[in-house]
């Protein structure tokens, strides 16, 4: 990814915060299986500052959309408090297999991280951490349903595990699926982020990210008209 490409993905920029439209497939951190990652490109987002911005939270490798970066230490501290207090307005769009029995609802299922020889995975378990997801159907094509999920907690893989528990796994989620279309990319997108004012004299921040190309056809089939 070139500096121009990463800069073209900036959705919002001010003195404190940058909101980036993270592409699907790009991890945010380095790892043993992640030689290419977002942190390699943060220098391109200095925009005249001496230090690059830093991540205020994270998105999974295959999740696209709104990702918040703090531009200085004070902003990082304030953003960290917002995310820890679950006071950030977050909404995700996902395409799921099948259709839930209701048009909206709330899932309150604790989730637990299990680690074994084959790696780790997340399961719904009463012994886990509290996890709450509000959801609403926005459209359907029969095979697929377009759902907006608003996580009230920020647990790893929360939406993916909760959608599976609802009986409607996320399209392209081979890990928690199974998906009858194994080559489909994960259809999970951080659509909206809303932040409280960073200071009394500053406005609140609300940003929406356009869905990634690999989700557009399914969204249109479910009634999305673009935008």
C-alpha positions as CSV (number, residue, x, y, z in Angstrom):
1,X,0.0,0.0,0.0
2,X,1.4,3.4,-1.0
3,X,1.3,6.6,1.1
4,X,-1.2,7.9,-1.3
5,X,-3.4,4.9,-0.9
6,X,-3.5,5.0,2.8
7,X,-4.1,8.8,2.8
8,X,-7.1,8.2,0.4
9,X,-8.7,6.0,3.1
10,X,-8.9,8.9,5.7
11,X,-12.5,9.6,6.5
12,X,-12.0,12.2,9.2
13,X,-9.0,14.3,10.3
14,X,-8.6,16.9,13.0
15,X,-6.0,17.9,15.5
16,X,-6.8,15.0,17.8
17,X,-8.2,12.2,15.8
18,X,-7.9,10.4,12.4
19,X,-10.6,7.9,11.4
20,X,-9.4,5.5,8.7
21,X,-11.4,3.2,6.5
22,X,-9.4,0.1,7.1
23,X,-9.3,-2.3,4.2
24,X,-10.4,-5.9,4.8
25,X,-7.5,-8.4,4.9
26,X,-5.0,-5.9,6.5
27,X,-4.1,-6.7,10.2
28,X,-3.6,-3.7,12.4
29,X,-0.5,-5.2,14.2
30,X,2.5,-7.2,13.3
31,X,2.4,-10.9,14.0
32,X,4.0,-14.2,12.9
33,X,1.6,-14.5,10.0
34,X,1.3,-10.7,9.4
35,X,4.4,-9.4,7.6
36,X,2.2,-6.7,6.1
37,X,0.2,-4.6,8.6
38,X,-1.3,-1.2,9.2
39,X,1.4,0.1,11.5
40,X,3.9,0.0,8.6
41,X,1.9,2.8,6.9
42,X,1.2,5.1,9.8
43,X,4.0,7.5,8.9
44,X,2.0,8.5,5.9
45,X,-0.7,9.8,8.3
46,X,1.5,12.3,10.2
47,X,0.2,15.3,8.1
48,X,2.8,17.6,9.4
49,X,3.1,16.2,13.0
50,X,6.4,14.9,14.3
51,X,4.9,11.5,15.3
52,X,2.6,9.2,13.5
53,X,-0.9,8.5,14.9
54,X,-1.5,5.5,17.1
55,X,-4.3,3.0,17.3
56,X,-7.0,3.8,19.8
57,X,-8.6,0.3,19.3
58,X,-8.4,-2.5,16.8
59,X,-10.3,-4.3,14.1
60,X,-9.8,-7.9,13.1
61,X,-7.7,-8.6,10.0
62,X,-10.7,-9.4,7.8
63,X,-13.0,-6.7,9.2
64,X,-13.2,-3.4,7.2
65,X,-14.3,0.1,8.0
66,X,-14.0,2.8,10.7
67,X,-10.8,2.6,12.7
68,X,-9.9,5.4,15.2
69,X,-6.3,6.7,15.6
70,X,-5.1,9.2,18.1
71,X,-2.7,11.9,17.0
72,X,-1.0,12.7,20.3
73,X,-0.6,11.3,23.9
74,X,-3.5,13.3,25.3
75,X,-5.9,12.2,22.6
76,X,-4.8,8.5,23.0
77,X,-5.6,8.7,26.8
78,X,-9.0,10.3,26.2
79,X,-9.9,7.8,23.5
80,X,-8.7,4.9,25.6
81,X,-11.1,6.0,28.4
82,X,-14.0,6.3,26.0
83,X,-13.4,2.7,24.6
84,X,-12.9,1.3,28.1
85,X,-16.1,2.9,29.3
86,X,-18.0,1.6,26.2
87,X,-19.1,5.2,25.5
88,X,-18.1,5.1,21.8
89,X,-21.0,4.7,19.4
90,X,-20.2,1.8,17.1
91,X,-22.3,0.1,14.4
92,X,-21.3,-2.7,12.2
93,X,-22.9,-4.0,9.0
94,X,-22.8,-7.7,8.4
95,X,-24.3,-10.1,5.9
96,X,-25.4,-13.3,7.5
97,X,-26.6,-16.7,6.2
98,X,-30.3,-17.2,6.8
99,X,-32.7,-14.9,8.6
100,X,-33.3,-14.4,12.3
101,X,-36.8,-15.1,13.7
102,X,-37.3,-11.5,14.7
103,X,-36.6,-8.1,13.1
104,X,-34.4,-6.9,15.9
105,X,-33.2,-7.9,19.3
106,X,-30.5,-8.0,21.9
107,X,-28.0,-10.8,22.5
108,X,-26.7,-11.1,26.0
109,X,-24.3,-14.1,26.0
110,X,-21.0,-14.1,27.9
111,X,-18.1,-15.1,25.7
112,X,-14.9,-17.0,26.7
113,X,-11.6,-17.4,25.0
114,X,-10.4,-21.0,24.8
115,X,-6.8,-21.8,24.0
116,X,-5.5,-25.2,23.0
117,X,-2.9,-26.9,20.8
118,X,-4.6,-25.8,17.7
119,X,-4.7,-22.1,18.7
120,X,-7.6,-20.2,20.3
121,X,-11.2,-19.5,19.6
122,X,-14.1,-17.7,21.2
123,X,-17.3,-19.5,22.5
124,X,-20.4,-18.5,24.3
125,X,-20.0,-19.7,27.9
126,X,-21.6,-18.5,31.2
127,X,-18.0,-18.5,32.7
128,X,-16.9,-15.8,30.1
129,X,-17.0,-12.1,30.1
130,X,-20.3,-10.3,29.7
131,X,-21.1,-9.5,26.1
132,X,-24.1,-7.6,24.7
133,X,-25.0,-7.0,21.0
134,X,-28.1,-5.1,19.8
135,X,-29.1,-6.0,16.2
136,X,-31.6,-5.0,13.6
137,X,-32.5,-6.4,10.2
138,X,-32.0,-3.9,7.4
139,X,-32.9,-6.1,4.5
140,X,-32.9,-9.6,3.1
141,X,-32.5,-11.5,-0.2
142,X,-33.7,-14.8,1.1
143,X,-30.4,-16.6,1.4
144,X,-28.7,-13.6,3.1
145,X,-29.8,-11.0,5.6
146,X,-28.3,-7.6,6.0
147,X,-28.0,-6.8,9.8
148,X,-26.8,-3.8,11.7
149,X,-25.1,-4.8,14.9
150,X,-24.4,-2.3,17.7
151,X,-22.0,-3.9,20.3
152,X,-22.5,-2.6,23.8
153,X,-19.3,-4.4,24.9
154,X,-16.1,-4.8,23.0
155,X,-15.1,-8.4,23.2
156,X,-12.9,-10.2,20.6
157,X,-15.0,-11.7,17.8
158,X,-18.2,-10.7,19.7
159,X,-20.4,-10.1,16.6
160,X,-19.2,-13.2,14.8
161,X,-19.9,-15.4,17.8
162,X,-23.2,-13.7,18.7
163,X,-24.5,-14.0,15.1
164,X,-23.7,-17.7,15.1
165,X,-25.6,-18.1,18.4
166,X,-28.5,-16.3,16.7
167,X,-28.5,-19.1,14.1
168,X,-27.2,-16.8,11.4
169,X,-23.4,-17.0,11.0
170,X,-21.6,-14.2,9.1
171,X,-21.0,-14.8,5.5
172,X,-17.4,-15.8,4.8
173,X,-16.7,-16.8,8.4
174,X,-15.1,-20.1,7.9
175,X,-13.9,-20.1,11.5
176,X,-17.3,-19.8,13.2
177,X,-19.5,-20.7,10.2
178,X,-19.4,-23.0,8.4
179,X,-20.1,-21.1,5.3
180,X,-21.4,-23.0,2.2
181,X,-19.3,-20.5,0.1
182,X,-15.8,-21.1,1.6
183,X,-14.1,-18.7,-0.8
184,X,-16.3,-15.7,0.2
185,X,-14.4,-13.0,2.2
186,X,-15.7,-12.1,5.6
187,X,-18.8,-9.8,5.3
188,X,-18.3,-7.7,8.4
189,X,-17.8,-3.9,8.2
190,X,-17.4,-1.2,10.8
191,X,-20.0,1.1,9.3
192,X,-20.1,3.9,11.9
193,X,-18.1,5.4,14.7
194,X,-19.3,8.2,17.0
195,X,-17.0,9.9,19.5
196,X,-17.9,12.4,22.3
197,X,-16.2,15.8,22.1
198,X,-12.5,15.6,22.8
199,X,-12.7,18.9,24.6
200,X,-15.6,21.2,25.7
201,X,-15.0,23.6,22.8
202,X,-14.9,20.8,20.2
203,X,-17.7,19.1,18.4
204,X,-18.6,15.4,18.6
205,X,-17.3,13.2,15.8
206,X,-19.6,10.9,13.7
207,X,-18.1,9.1,10.7
208,X,-19.5,6.5,8.3
209,X,-17.4,4.3,6.1
210,X,-18.6,3.1,2.7
211,X,-18.8,-0.7,2.5
212,X,-16.0,-2.6,0.9
213,X,-16.4,-3.8,-2.7
214,X,-16.7,-7.5,-1.8
215,X,-19.9,-6.7,0.2
216,X,-21.6,-4.4,-2.3
217,X,-23.4,-7.1,-4.4
218,X,-24.9,-8.8,-1.4
219,X,-25.9,-5.5,0.1
220,X,-27.7,-4.4,-3.1
221,X,-29.5,-7.8,-3.3
222,X,-30.8,-7.0,0.2
223,X,-32.0,-3.5,-0.7
224,X,-29.1,-1.2,-0.2
225,X,-29.1,1.6,-2.6
226,X,-25.6,2.8,-2.1
227,X,-24.0,5.5,0.1
